[in-house]
C-alpha cells in the first residue's frame, strides 16, 4: 500500500492562515511575502534566523567538486538549512492536549536552554 504526502500550495496555505487568523487574504499574503523576503535577506547575508518554538533557518556553504562523468565541475554553492526546535518536533509527534503541565514546564525549560545555546553559538561564529 503506497502512501502519499499531500502538499499544500501557497494559495491554500495563505487561505488557511487567513481563516485561522480571521484576517483578509490580501493582508495575510502581504505578511507572507514580507516574512519570506526578510528571511531570505537575513540568511543570504549570513545571519541565522531563530523563531522561538519553531526552529532556526541558516545558510550552509558547500565546496564545489569534480564531477566523475561529464565535462563541467560543480562550483561552490550555498543552501538554506532549517533545524526544527525540539518543542516543535514534539508537537508533530502527538496531541499537545495529552501532555501534562509538568511536561510543558520541562519543554519550556528545554526551549529556553536551546535558545541560550544557539545565541552563544551565533555570537561565537565568525
Protein Blocks (a to p, Z undefined) as FASTA:
>chain_A
ZZddddddfklmmmmmmmmnopafklmmmmmmmmmmmmmmmmmnopacddehibccdddd
ddddddfbdjbdcdddddddddddfklmmmmnmcfklpcfklmmmmmmmmmmmmmmmmmm
mmmpZZ
